């Protein structure tokens, strides 16, 4: 090791000449700052000013633990002095945690010294360090967790253990390595990786942060995948004076605004299926195009673009082969631009066009199934999608949705309802859940028969579709006469009131005149006793859960079920708004031997 660098490191450690800069982590769906990652820098005029040089030198000098403690204190002290809100993200090497000479309880002591609590700190374990004793690491992590710290895995995908470490540590947060963020919008492999991580995070109730974002297109894709916690130079560079509030400027770009204004269903957008394919200038000659196809026998088409990279046509290998196969074909076309041969009216769609809409356009225009669709982003060439891939994906989606739909109403069933709720919890998006249930449905079914019972259920489904069509909501059919609607706007109460009013008016058509006049009929209860049963009515329970304090769909469904029970306890059709927003505290049974 260089003696001069060793001396510089010793001076830095003795004098404490470390500077902390902070990079905000933005929660774009909630438009707020989630927290700040603390990044350490050496003295500006030193050869150890950069963090890579600084920590490499410390590792070589066997002083990594000492350096990390200094960086940690500087970060905590500066975070407190700047009065930053949210979480403080501290980078910690797993090997430092396992170092027997590393002082225990130092972090907690430093937090107390500068007036911070453990709940404000996230311990980031970098995944690039190889850890030999996994059990020891798990014990160290559990120790920090018991003290109140949150645990994050940094640089997911860049290091030694990857998903194994995720599985064993069960972190609160994972930060995706910047390699998978860089140009992720242009790579199918990276996009699929990010999609898998997002799904895994939902299943394990883990928060995901994407770091290293440098382009708006990357941010767009991440937002569409539901990865809404982000950091990077495009948003804000590390600074000694970071933003104290959410900075909306980077998100004002047209491409980002589309995400913030409306949630995109990527899996059903054409851009999701697009793959990069060779594009050439529309000015190249047919002879030059022929050489392209000869060089790559697998290439069957090329996209022709103008000088601004806007697609103007599609040249297929078979078209060129057919032209050259004719007498004097080469003589006539070799020097001509490909515009003389190519399809000058290709099928071009924007990346956000929904697949069902594209499918309808295909049917209406009678397009050759062997052809490709050109996909654009802001009118510029992005990629292509074979028509057969679109139809295959559409079929798979329809089959998947049909498997989980209620066969009577064709509305999404329990699995889809739970997924929709879980997605909102994961993204911390506020919503209102309405639980619909019919009063006195069983005696009606027994008296009037199952055919009329099914007709009533279909009536409720149609009323929900009709009343909710103009609102941003999700309609699901739990089963039988139970329905749920998730409202993403503020229209839940008036819409539910309209549903109840319309139901009371229309349900009379399903009773005979005698029962309508008597406002009910005689039937038998579950114990076989004769009783007077009122006409059908609808009970609706409403709840607006606090997504920050609800861990899963079952807790929120339980709140809605309680609200529905209150509505059923009232006479006639009734909408009950539950004021509780969080799950009830668990009840603990006292030990039978406790005095």
C-alpha positions as a printed Julia matrix, in Angstrom:
595×3 Matrix{Float64}:
   0.0     0.0     0.0
   1.23    3.53   -0.85
   2.82    5.03    2.29
   1.66    8.52    1.38
  -1.97    7.4     1.09
  -1.67    5.57    4.4
  -0.47    8.77    6.04
  -3.31   10.77    4.48
  -5.84    8.24    5.77
  -4.37    8.45    9.26
  -4.64   12.26    9.19
  -8.28   12.06    8.01
  -9.18    9.67   10.82
  -7.4    11.71   13.46
  -8.79   15.06   12.36
 -12.24   13.8    11.34
 -12.01   15.62    7.99
 -14.91   13.76    6.39
 -17.74   15.59    4.61
 -21.24   14.16    4.19
 -23.4    14.91    1.16
 -27.01   13.74    0.86
 -29.0    12.47   -2.09
 -32.79   12.56   -1.69
 -34.89    9.45   -2.28
 -38.2    10.49   -3.83
 -41.57    8.75   -3.43
 -43.03    9.96   -6.71
 -46.49    8.46   -6.22
 -46.92   10.41   -2.96
 -44.85   13.37   -4.18
 -42.69   13.52   -1.08
 -39.14   12.8     0.03
 -38.82    9.35    1.57
 -35.38   10.05    3.0
 -31.74   10.79    2.22
 -28.78    8.55    1.49
 -25.66    9.77    3.29
 -22.54    9.68    1.11
 -19.08   10.38    2.53
 -16.28   12.35    0.87
 -12.66   12.88    1.83
 -10.95   16.31    1.83
 -11.27   18.03   -1.56
  -7.51   18.54   -2.01
  -6.71   14.94   -1.07
  -6.01   11.9    -3.21
  -8.64   10.22   -1.02
 -11.42   12.69   -1.8
 -13.47   10.16   -3.78
 -15.33    7.51   -1.76
 -13.92    4.63   -3.82
 -10.32    5.71   -3.12
 -11.09    6.46    0.51
 -12.71    3.12    1.36
 -10.28    1.07   -0.74
  -7.41    2.63    1.17
  -9.12    1.98    4.51
  -9.72   -1.65    3.61
  -6.09   -2.12    2.58
  -4.93   -0.5     5.83
  -7.33   -2.62    7.89
  -9.07    0.53    9.13
 -12.46    0.09    7.49
 -14.33   -0.14   10.81
 -12.69    3.03   12.09
 -13.5     4.92    8.87
 -17.12    3.75    8.83
 -17.65    4.94   12.4
 -16.28    8.37   11.52
 -18.49    8.55    8.42
 -21.49    7.41   10.44
 -21.05   10.07   13.1
 -20.49   12.8    10.51
 -23.64   11.72    8.64
 -25.82   11.61   11.76
 -24.49   14.94   12.99
 -25.0    16.68    9.61
 -28.45   15.13    9.11
 -29.5    16.56   12.48
 -27.95   19.99   11.83
 -29.73   20.3     8.47
 -32.99   19.22   10.13
 -33.72   16.82    7.27
 -37.0    14.9     7.33
 -37.69   11.28    6.48
 -35.23    8.44    6.84
 -31.45    8.63    7.05
 -29.91    5.87    4.9
 -26.49    4.82    6.24
 -24.2     2.58    4.19
 -22.71   -0.19    6.33
 -20.41   -2.97    5.19
 -21.61   -6.4     6.42
 -18.02   -7.26    7.24
 -17.84   -4.21    9.5
 -20.83   -5.51   11.45
 -19.01   -8.8    11.9
 -15.7    -7.22   12.91
 -15.11   -8.24   16.56
 -13.25   -4.95   17.13
 -16.21   -2.9    15.88
 -17.69   -1.04   18.9
 -21.16   -2.26   19.87
 -23.96    0.21   20.54
 -22.03    3.07   18.93
 -24.73    3.96   16.39
 -27.46    4.14   19.03
 -25.21    6.28   21.2
 -24.53    8.67   18.31
 -28.23    9.0    17.53
 -28.98    9.83   21.15
 -26.15   12.38   21.16
 -27.61   14.27   18.18
 -31.28   13.9    19.05
 -32.35   11.26   16.54
 -34.15    7.94   17.01
 -33.38    4.49   15.61
 -36.74    4.55   13.76
 -35.35    7.37   11.59
 -32.41    5.32   10.33
 -32.09    2.69    7.6
 -29.01    0.48    7.72
 -27.95   -0.19    4.11
 -25.99   -3.42    3.74
 -23.99   -3.32    0.54
 -24.39   -6.55   -1.41
 -20.94   -6.3    -3.01
 -19.14   -7.65    0.07
 -18.8   -11.39    0.38
 -19.89  -12.69    3.77
 -18.57  -16.07    4.88
 -20.57  -16.47    8.11
 -24.2   -15.94    7.12
 -25.57  -16.94   10.52
 -23.42  -14.34   12.24
 -24.61  -11.69    9.81
 -28.25  -12.63   10.45
 -27.66  -12.26   14.2
 -26.11   -8.83   13.7
 -28.99   -7.72   11.46
 -31.58   -8.99   13.92
 -29.81   -7.05   16.68
 -30.16   -3.81   14.7
 -33.77   -4.6    13.87
 -34.64   -5.17   17.53
 -33.17   -1.77   18.35
 -35.66   -0.16   15.94
 -33.55    0.28   12.8
 -34.9    -0.54    9.34
 -32.74   -2.83    7.2
 -32.01   -2.38    3.5
 -29.99   -4.42    1.0
 -28.02   -2.09   -1.26
 -26.93   -2.81   -4.86
 -29.29   -5.76   -5.33
 -28.09   -7.81   -8.29
 -24.47   -6.61   -8.19
 -22.92   -8.82   -5.56
 -22.4   -12.32   -4.29
 -25.59  -13.58   -2.74
 -28.42  -11.69   -4.36
 -31.83  -13.23   -3.8
 -30.42  -15.63   -1.23
 -29.51  -12.68    1.01
 -32.96  -11.18    0.44
 -34.57  -14.45    1.48
 -32.45  -14.85    4.61
 -32.32  -11.27    5.87
 -35.9   -10.36    4.87
 -35.05   -6.66    4.61
 -37.56   -3.84    4.86
 -36.1    -2.27    1.72
 -34.1    -3.41   -1.32
 -32.19   -1.01   -3.52
 -31.7    -2.18   -7.09
 -28.19   -1.84   -8.49
 -27.84    0.97  -11.01
 -26.69   -1.47  -13.72
 -30.28   -2.69  -14.08
 -31.6     0.89  -14.18
 -29.22    2.18  -16.85
 -31.1     2.13  -20.2
 -33.68   -0.29  -18.73
 -36.25    1.11  -21.16
 -34.13   -0.22  -24.05
 -33.4    -3.68  -22.66
 -35.94   -6.49  -22.51
 -33.71   -8.42  -20.07
 -33.43   -5.5   -17.63
 -37.14   -4.78  -17.94
 -38.02   -8.39  -17.11
 -35.59   -8.34  -14.17
 -37.18   -5.18  -12.77
 -40.65   -6.6   -13.3
 -39.69   -9.76  -11.38
 -38.17   -7.76   -8.53
 -41.31   -5.62   -8.32
 -43.54   -8.71   -8.13
 -41.29  -10.35   -5.54
 -41.31   -7.18   -3.44
 -45.12   -7.13   -3.44
 -45.26  -10.76   -2.37
 -42.8   -10.19    0.49
 -44.1    -6.74    1.5
 -40.68   -5.22    0.78
 -40.19   -1.64   -0.38
 -38.1    -1.22   -3.53
 -35.86    1.75   -4.33
 -34.32    2.24   -7.76
 -31.08    4.2    -7.74
 -28.93    5.66  -10.5
 -31.73    7.14  -12.62
 -30.26    9.47  -15.22
 -32.93    9.62  -17.96
 -36.69   10.35  -17.95
 -37.39    7.19  -19.94
 -35.92    5.09  -17.14
 -38.13    6.85  -14.62
 -41.18    6.26  -16.82
 -40.6     2.52  -17.02
 -39.95    2.22  -13.29
 -43.15    4.13  -12.52
 -45.13    1.88  -14.85
 -43.74   -1.16  -13.05
 -44.91    0.26   -9.72
 -41.38    1.11   -8.52
 -42.1     4.59   -7.21
 -39.23    5.13   -4.75
 -36.36    6.51   -6.78
 -33.08    8.4    -6.66
 -30.49    9.47   -9.21
 -28.76   12.37  -10.95
 -31.82   13.0   -13.15
 -33.8    13.83  -10.01
 -31.13   15.43   -7.83
 -27.38   15.04   -7.4
 -25.8    14.47   -3.96
 -25.34   17.79   -2.22
 -24.27   19.3     1.08
 -27.52   21.29    0.92
 -30.13   18.87   -0.49
 -33.75   19.75   -1.21
 -35.94   19.88    1.86
 -39.19   19.34   -0.04
 -40.35   17.29   -3.0
 -38.89   18.79   -6.16
 -41.5    18.49   -8.88
 -39.35   19.94  -11.67
 -37.91   16.65  -12.98
 -41.39   15.18  -13.03
 -42.88   17.99  -15.08
 -41.43   16.48  -18.23
 -44.22   15.38  -20.56
 -43.13   11.75  -20.45
 -43.28   11.67  -16.65
 -46.52   13.63  -16.32
 -48.32   10.82  -18.11
 -47.34    8.47  -15.3
 -48.29   10.78  -12.46
 -51.66   11.64  -13.98
 -52.81    8.13  -14.71
 -51.65    4.68  -13.71
 -50.45    2.77  -16.77
 -51.28   -0.91  -17.18
 -47.96   -1.91  -18.7
 -48.84   -5.53  -19.13
 -51.6    -4.5   -21.53
 -49.72   -1.76  -23.41
 -48.09   -2.36  -26.77
 -44.77   -0.89  -25.61
 -44.42   -3.76  -23.16
 -43.98   -6.21  -26.05
 -41.73   -4.03  -28.21
 -38.23   -5.28  -29.04
 -35.39   -3.33  -30.59
 -34.85   -4.0   -34.3
 -32.57   -2.55  -36.94
 -33.67    0.78  -38.4
 -32.13    2.28  -41.54
 -32.36    5.56  -43.38
 -35.1     5.68  -45.97
 -32.45    6.98  -48.37
 -30.36    3.78  -48.54
 -30.48    1.88  -51.81
 -32.08   -1.48  -52.43
 -28.61   -2.91  -53.05
 -27.47   -1.76  -49.59
 -30.59   -3.21  -48.01
 -29.99   -6.51  -49.83
 -26.51   -6.68  -48.28
 -28.07   -6.27  -44.8
 -30.34   -9.27  -45.35
 -27.48  -11.29  -46.86
 -25.24  -10.55  -43.89
 -27.88  -11.65  -41.36
 -29.98  -14.51  -42.71
 -32.33  -14.29  -39.68
 -33.22  -10.67  -40.45
 -36.61  -10.61  -42.2
 -37.39   -6.88  -42.08
 -35.92   -3.46  -41.37
 -37.63   -0.25  -40.3
 -37.04    2.81  -42.48
 -36.74    6.13  -40.62
 -36.29    9.73  -41.72
 -33.57   12.11  -40.58
 -35.44   12.76  -37.31
 -35.7     9.02  -36.52
 -39.42    8.96  -37.31
 -40.56    5.71  -38.96
 -41.72    6.13  -42.55
 -41.86    2.56  -43.79
 -41.04   -1.12  -43.36
 -38.96   -3.13  -45.82
 -39.45   -6.9   -45.79
 -36.83   -9.32  -47.09
 -39.4   -11.18  -49.17
 -40.36   -7.95  -50.97
 -36.79   -7.27  -51.98
 -36.17  -10.89  -52.97
 -39.24  -10.85  -55.2
 -38.11   -7.65  -56.95
 -34.59   -8.91  -57.57
 -35.87  -12.27  -58.82
 -37.53  -10.61  -61.82
 -35.75   -9.94  -65.12
 -33.54   -6.86  -64.89
 -34.47   -6.61  -61.2
 -30.98   -5.67  -60.05
 -30.44   -3.34  -62.97
 -33.68   -1.48  -62.26
 -33.63   -1.34  -58.47
 -30.01   -1.62  -57.22
 -29.51    2.12  -57.1
 -33.06    3.08  -56.2
 -33.93    4.09  -52.64
 -35.83    1.47  -50.65
 -38.91    3.7   -50.76
 -39.62    2.24  -54.19
 -40.07   -1.21  -52.69
 -40.94   -0.9   -49.0
 -44.36   -0.69  -47.39
 -44.86    3.09  -47.12
 -47.94    2.78  -44.92
 -46.84    0.51  -42.07
 -48.89   -0.05  -38.95
 -47.49    2.5   -36.45
 -48.73    2.87  -32.86
 -47.59    4.72  -29.75
 -46.0     2.62  -26.98
 -48.88    3.43  -24.57
 -51.59    2.18  -26.91
 -53.58   -0.55  -25.16
 -53.39   -4.04  -26.64
 -57.15   -4.44  -26.9
 -57.28   -1.2   -28.92
 -54.44   -2.37  -31.18
 -56.16   -5.72  -31.6
 -59.36   -3.95  -32.67
 -57.41   -1.87  -35.21
 -55.86   -5.05  -36.6
 -59.31   -6.59  -37.05
 -60.75   -3.44  -38.64
 -57.89   -2.96  -41.13
 -57.46   -6.62  -42.09
 -53.68   -6.48  -41.65
 -51.52   -9.41  -42.8
 -50.87  -11.52  -39.7
 -47.26  -12.1   -40.84
 -46.42   -8.39  -40.59
 -44.93   -6.35  -37.76
 -46.18   -3.29  -35.92
 -43.83   -0.33  -35.49
 -43.9     1.13  -31.98
 -43.0     4.77  -31.33
 -42.19    6.88  -28.31
 -43.12   10.54  -28.79
 -43.4     9.84  -32.53
 -39.81    8.53  -32.71
 -38.9     4.96  -33.55
 -38.73    2.66  -30.5
 -39.07   -0.94  -31.7
 -41.32   -3.51  -33.37
 -43.85   -6.13  -32.31
 -44.86   -9.07  -34.54
 -48.62   -9.18  -34.94
 -48.75  -12.8   -33.89
 -47.12  -11.88  -30.54
 -49.86   -9.34  -29.87
 -52.64  -11.81  -30.54
 -50.88  -14.49  -28.47
 -50.46  -12.11  -25.52
 -54.06  -10.92  -25.78
 -55.3   -14.5   -25.72
 -53.16  -15.35  -22.68
 -54.39  -12.25  -20.83
 -58.03  -12.99  -21.62
 -57.65  -16.6   -20.47
 -55.89  -15.52  -17.26
 -58.58  -12.95  -16.47
 -61.37  -15.39  -17.28
 -59.9   -17.96  -14.88
 -60.3   -15.54  -11.98
 -63.59  -13.94  -13.07
 -66.99  -14.78  -11.6
 -68.8   -16.89  -14.25
 -72.17  -15.23  -13.6
 -71.15  -11.58  -13.88
 -67.68  -11.96  -15.49
 -66.38   -9.45  -12.94
 -62.94  -10.03  -11.36
 -63.04  -12.38   -8.4
 -61.27  -12.68   -5.04
 -57.72  -13.03   -6.37
 -58.0    -9.96   -8.57
 -59.67   -7.95   -5.78
 -56.89   -8.82   -3.33
 -54.23   -7.98   -5.93
 -55.83   -4.59   -6.58
 -55.9    -3.77   -2.86
 -52.34   -5.03   -2.29
 -51.09   -2.92   -5.18
 -52.52    0.21   -3.58
 -51.04   -0.69   -0.2
 -47.65   -1.33   -1.78
 -47.7     2.0    -3.64
 -49.22    3.8    -0.63
 -52.11    5.1    -2.74
 -55.23    6.3    -0.87
 -58.56    4.7    -1.82
 -62.03    3.89   -0.52
 -63.34    0.32   -0.42
 -67.07   -0.33   -0.7
 -68.55   -3.69    0.33
 -72.0    -4.47   -1.19
 -74.26   -7.18    0.21
 -77.96   -7.93   -0.28
 -80.33   -8.12    2.69
 -82.75  -11.1     2.85
 -81.31  -12.7    -0.3
 -81.59  -16.35    0.87
 -85.36  -16.32    1.55
 -85.88  -14.55   -1.81
 -83.83  -17.28   -3.53
 -85.82  -20.0    -1.76
 -89.17  -18.46   -2.65
 -88.59  -17.2    -6.2
 -85.98  -19.72   -7.37
 -82.31  -19.57   -8.37
 -83.01  -18.14  -11.82
 -84.47  -14.98  -10.31
 -81.72  -15.0    -7.69
 -79.1   -14.97  -10.45
 -81.02  -12.19  -12.19
 -80.82  -10.07   -9.02
 -77.04  -10.64   -8.79
 -76.68   -9.62  -12.44
 -78.76   -6.53  -11.68
 -76.33   -5.47   -8.95
 -73.38   -6.04  -11.3
 -74.99   -3.91  -14.02
 -75.85   -1.15  -11.55
 -72.23   -1.04  -10.39
 -70.94   -0.89  -13.95
 -73.44    1.8   -14.87
 -72.92    4.01  -11.83
 -69.12    3.59  -11.73
 -68.29    3.9   -15.42
 -67.32    7.58  -15.13
 -65.32    7.09  -11.93
 -61.78    5.8   -11.49
 -62.51    2.51   -9.75
 -62.17   -1.28   -9.75
 -65.3    -3.48   -9.55
 -65.04   -7.03   -8.21
 -67.47   -9.85   -7.44
 -66.51  -11.8    -4.29
 -69.19  -14.42   -4.9
 -72.91  -14.92   -4.34
 -74.51  -11.56   -3.57
 -71.27   -9.94   -2.3
 -69.42   -7.3    -4.33
 -66.5    -4.95   -3.69
 -65.62   -1.69   -5.43
 -62.3     0.12   -4.99
 -62.61    3.87   -5.55
 -59.45    5.85   -6.34
 -61.22    9.2    -6.25
 -63.64   11.01   -3.9
 -66.88    9.8    -5.51
 -67.48    6.7    -3.39
 -70.29    8.0    -1.16
 -72.5     9.66   -3.83
 -72.07    6.71   -6.2
 -72.99    4.2    -3.49
 -76.02    6.26   -2.57
 -77.09    6.26   -6.24
 -76.62    2.49   -6.42
 -78.84    2.0    -3.36
 -81.48    4.36   -4.75
 -81.51    2.66   -8.17
 -81.61   -0.82   -6.62
 -84.68    0.02   -4.51
 -86.42    1.26   -7.64
 -85.55   -1.63   -9.97
 -85.81   -4.55   -7.54
 -89.6    -4.21   -7.44
 -89.74   -5.67  -10.96
 -88.62   -9.02   -9.51
 -91.49   -9.35   -6.97
 -95.16  -10.05   -7.58
 -97.69   -7.27   -6.91
 -98.96   -8.81   -3.68
 -95.52   -8.83   -2.08
 -94.76   -5.31   -3.27
 -98.01   -4.05   -1.74
 -97.25   -5.8     1.57
 -93.6    -4.64    1.4
 -92.56   -8.21    2.05
 -93.72  -11.81    2.42
 -93.9   -14.67    4.89
 -91.09  -17.21    4.86
 -89.12  -19.39    7.24
 -85.88  -18.5     9.01
 -82.86  -20.8     9.39
 -84.51  -22.49   12.41
 -87.68  -23.2    10.4
 -89.8   -20.59   12.18
 -92.31  -18.54   10.19
 -91.34  -14.88    9.91
 -92.16  -11.84    7.82
 -89.33  -10.98    5.4
 -88.98   -7.47    3.94
 -88.27   -6.89    0.26
 -84.69   -7.12   -0.91
 -82.48   -4.18   -0.03
 -78.78   -3.5    -0.32
 -76.27   -2.87    2.49
 -73.12   -0.95    1.64
 -70.12   -0.53    3.94
 -67.53    2.13    3.14
 -64.01    2.4     4.53
 -61.09    4.7     3.61
 -58.09    2.84    5.09
 -54.85    4.42    6.18
 -52.56    2.52    3.8
 -49.51    3.42    5.9
 -50.87    1.34    8.79
 -52.52   -1.53    6.92
 -50.24   -4.41    6.02
 -52.41   -6.47    3.67
 -55.7    -6.78    1.84
 -57.22   -8.98    4.56
 -56.99   -6.22    7.16
 -58.72   -3.74    4.86
 -61.37   -6.26    3.81
 -62.07   -6.88    7.51
 -62.65   -3.13    8.02
 -65.05   -3.11    5.07
 -66.84   -6.21    6.39
 -67.39   -4.5     9.74
 -68.81   -1.46    7.95
 -71.08   -3.72    5.9
 -72.38   -5.39    9.09
 -73.32   -1.97   10.45
 -75.18   -1.2     7.22
 -77.06   -4.53    7.43
 -78.18   -3.72   10.96
 -80.19   -0.75    9.62
 -83.61   -0.93    8.0
 -83.75   -1.03    4.19
 -80.95   -0.06    1.85
 -78.25    1.83    3.73
 -74.73    3.19    3.19
 -72.55    3.15    6.29
 -69.25    5.08    6.35
 -66.74    3.55    8.75
 -64.64    6.1    10.61
 -61.94    3.58   11.51
 -58.97    3.7     9.17
 -56.65    1.15   10.78
 -56.96   -2.51   11.82
 -58.16   -3.14   15.33
 -55.52   -3.99   17.92
 -55.15   -7.76   18.4
 -56.83   -9.34   21.4
 -54.56  -11.32   23.68
 -55.93  -14.17   25.81
 -54.79  -13.96   29.41
 -52.99  -17.0    30.68
 -55.52  -19.21   32.47
 -53.24  -19.46   35.48
 -52.64  -15.72   35.76
 -54.16  -14.2    38.86
